[in-house]
Amino acid sequence: MGKNKLFRFAENEVFEQVVQPTFGDLMKGDFHLKGRWNAELFKRDAPLVLELGCGRGEYTTGLAKLAPEKNYLGVDIKGARIWRGARTAREQGLANVGFLRTHVDHVLECFGPQEASEIWLTFSDPQVKKSKARKRLTSPLFLARYKQILQPGGLIHLKTDSPLLYDYTLEQIAAHKLPVLEQSDDVYADLVNRVSPAEQAVLNIRTYYEQMWLTEGRKIHYVRFAIP
């Protein structure tokens, strides 16, 4: 393991806003922050927004700057990636940002019923093989989990460069009769020209890899839908 990773893992241990439960902690079923993220980590009552598979946290921190009245929690299993987001939050003085290091499979062990108000899925792994479709973060398996941790009418945002994941998500939305609030198969050529300035700012947050994909000429897709 490289020295940089070792340094980042060590620094994650001292970041107050980084939570790293062990697998054993979660499997006991009594994770101390479940249902208490606002009270214990953020120390205030505010809408809790999750980014699942947050990578370097560019969207988590970007959203937090745009909406300081909300609490944002990025979730990812890669400690070195989370370090970058936590470091950015500290450098920019973002008190409404936290990070949770765990697999997204464990959302039910980490969050209480109706604890979150929104979920962002930014450039999730499309799991191209059909045999792995259930692992897609908009599969029926995950939608059922989101329904438990989201407040009634809670929002899910998908932003992706994958036509496969985008089309699959639209199929799941239709199959479950979920209300679509906004969608576009080419965000920067279409959607940003017909939404409010506030929504434009949100959709214009660009991750490192997204910028690379745009340079390659890939289209970015987006859909926002609700869980009744």
C-alpha positions in Angstrom: 0.0 0.0 0.0 1.4 3.4 -1.0 2.4 6.0 1.6 -0.3 8.4 0.3 -3.0 5.9 1.1 -1.6 5.2 4.5 -1.5 8.9 5.2 -5.1 9.4 4.1 -6.4 6.4 6.1 -4.7 7.8 9.2 -6.1 11.3 8.6 -9.6 9.8 8.2 -9.3 8.5 11.7 -9.1 12.1 13.1 -11.6 13.8 10.9 -14.6 14.4 13.1 -17.0 14.2 10.1 -15.8 10.8 8.9 -17.5 7.7 10.3 -16.0 4.3 9.7 -18.0 1.5 11.3 -16.7 -2.0 11.0 -18.8 -4.8 9.4 -19.2 -6.2 12.9 -20.6 -2.9 14.2 -23.3 -2.9 11.5 -24.2 -6.6 11.8 -24.9 -6.2 15.5 -28.0 -4.2 14.5 -27.4 -1.4 17.0 -25.2 1.1 15.1 -25.2 4.2 17.3 -25.8 6.7 14.5 -28.7 4.9 13.0 -31.7 7.3 13.2 -29.4 9.9 14.9 -27.2 11.4 12.2 -28.6 14.9 12.6 -28.5 14.8 16.4 -25.1 13.2 16.8 -23.0 14.2 13.8 -24.4 17.4 12.5 -25.8 18.7 15.8 -28.8 20.2 14.2 -32.2 19.3 12.8 -32.2 19.7 9.0 -33.1 17.7 5.9 -30.6 14.9 5.5 -29.4 14.3 1.9 -27.3 11.2 1.0 -24.9 10.6 -1.9 -24.5 6.9 -2.3 -21.2 6.0 -4.0 -19.8 9.5 -3.5 -16.3 8.9 -4.7 -14.2 11.9 -4.0 -17.2 13.8 -2.6 -17.3 16.5 -5.3 -21.1 16.3 -5.4 -21.5 16.0 -1.7 -19.4 19.1 -1.0 -20.8 21.0 -4.0 -24.4 20.5 -2.9 -23.5 21.5 0.6 -22.2 24.8 -0.6 -25.3 25.5 -2.6 -27.7 24.5 0.2 -26.2 25.2 3.6 -29.7 24.7 5.2 -29.4 20.9 4.5 -27.1 18.2 5.9 -25.2 16.2 3.4 -23.6 12.7 3.9 -21.5 11.0 1.3 -21.3 7.2 1.4 -18.5 5.2 -0.2 -16.3 2.2 0.7 -13.1 3.7 -0.6 -11.3 5.4 2.3 -8.8 7.3 0.1 -11.7 8.8 -1.9 -13.6 9.8 1.1 -10.4 11.5 2.5 -10.5 13.9 -0.5 -14.1 14.9 0.2 -13.5 15.3 3.9 -10.4 17.3 3.3 -12.3 19.6 1.0 -15.1 20.0 3.5 -12.6 21.0 6.2 -10.7 23.4 3.9 -13.9 25.1 2.9 -15.4 25.2 6.4 -18.5 23.1 5.4 -20.0 22.1 8.7 -23.0 20.5 7.0 -21.0 17.7 5.4 -20.1 14.3 6.6 -18.8 11.0 5.2 -19.7 7.4 5.9 -17.3 4.7 4.9 -19.3 1.6 4.2 -20.8 -0.5 1.3 -24.0 1.0 0.0 -25.5 -2.5 0.6 -25.6 -1.5 4.3 -28.0 1.5 4.1 -30.6 -0.3 6.2 -28.1 -0.9 8.9 -26.9 2.7 8.9 -30.1 4.7 8.5 -33.4 4.7 10.4 -36.9 4.7 8.9 -37.7 7.9 7.0 -34.4 9.5 8.1 -33.3 10.9 4.7 -35.1 13.4 2.5 -33.1 12.8 -0.7 -30.7 10.4 -2.3 -28.2 11.3 -5.0 -26.7 8.5 -7.3 -23.9 10.1 -9.2 -22.1 8.1 -11.9 -22.9 4.8 -10.2 -21.4 1.5 -11.6 -23.9 0.5 -14.3 -23.2 -3.2 -13.7 -23.2 -4.0 -17.4 -23.7 -7.8 -17.1 -27.3 -8.8 -16.9 -26.4 -11.3 -14.1 -25.5 -8.3 -11.9 -28.5 -6.1 -12.7 -29.8 -6.5 -9.1 -26.7 -4.7 -8.0 -27.6 -1.6 -9.9 -28.4 1.2 -7.5 -31.8 1.7 -9.1 -32.8 -2.0 -9.1 -36.0 -3.2 -7.3 -33.7 -4.4 -4.4 -32.3 -0.9 -3.8 -35.6 0.9 -4.5 -37.2 -1.1 -1.7 -34.4 -0.1 0.7 -34.6 3.5 -0.3 -38.4 3.4 0.4 -37.6 2.5 4.0 -35.0 5.2 4.7 -36.6 8.0 2.8 -39.4 10.3 4.1 -42.7 10.0 2.2 -42.3 11.7 -1.1 -38.5 11.6 -0.8 -36.5 12.3 -3.9 -34.0 10.2 -5.8 -31.6 11.9 -8.3 -29.7 9.8 -10.9 -26.9 11.5 -12.9 -25.0 9.2 -15.1 -23.0 8.9 -18.3 -24.3 5.3 -18.9 -27.2 5.0 -21.3 -27.7 1.5 -20.0 -28.2 2.6 -16.4 -30.3 5.6 -17.4 -32.7 3.5 -19.6 -32.8 0.7 -16.9 -33.8 3.3 -14.3 -36.6 4.7 -16.5 -37.8 1.1 -16.9 -37.9 0.6 -13.1 -39.6 4.0 -12.6 -42.3 2.9 -15.0 -42.7 -0.6 -13.6 -43.1 0.8 -10.0 -45.3 3.7 -11.2 -43.1 6.3 -9.6 -43.6 10.0 -10.4 -40.9 11.5 -12.6 -40.2 15.2 -11.7 -37.5 15.9 -14.2 -35.5 14.0 -16.8 -33.1 14.5 -19.7 -30.9 12.3 -21.8 -28.5 15.2 -22.4 -28.3 17.5 -19.4 -26.0 20.2 -20.7 -27.7 20.5 -24.1 -31.2 20.4 -22.8 -32.1 20.4 -19.1 -29.9 23.3 -17.9 -31.7 25.6 -20.3 -35.2 24.9 -19.0 -34.8 24.7 -15.2 -34.5 27.3 -12.6 -31.1 29.0 -11.9 -30.9 27.1 -8.6 -31.4 23.8 -10.3 -28.9 24.8 -13.0 -26.3 25.3 -10.4 -27.0 21.9 -8.9 -26.8 20.1 -12.3 -23.6 22.0 -13.2 -21.6 20.5 -10.4 -19.1 18.3 -12.3 -16.9 15.6 -10.8 -13.4 15.0 -12.0 -14.4 12.0 -14.1 -17.5 13.6 -15.4 -15.4 16.4 -16.9 -13.2 13.8 -18.5 -16.2 12.0 -20.0 -17.6 15.3 -21.3 -14.2 16.0 -23.0 -14.7 12.6 -24.7 -18.1 13.7 -26.0 -20.2 11.6 -23.8 -23.7 12.7 -22.9 -24.7 13.1 -19.3 -28.2 11.8 -18.4 -30.4 12.8 -15.4 -33.6 11.8 -13.9 -35.3 13.0 -10.6 -38.1 10.9 -9.2 -40.0 10.4 -6.0 -40.8 7.5 -3.7 -44.5 7.9 -2.7 
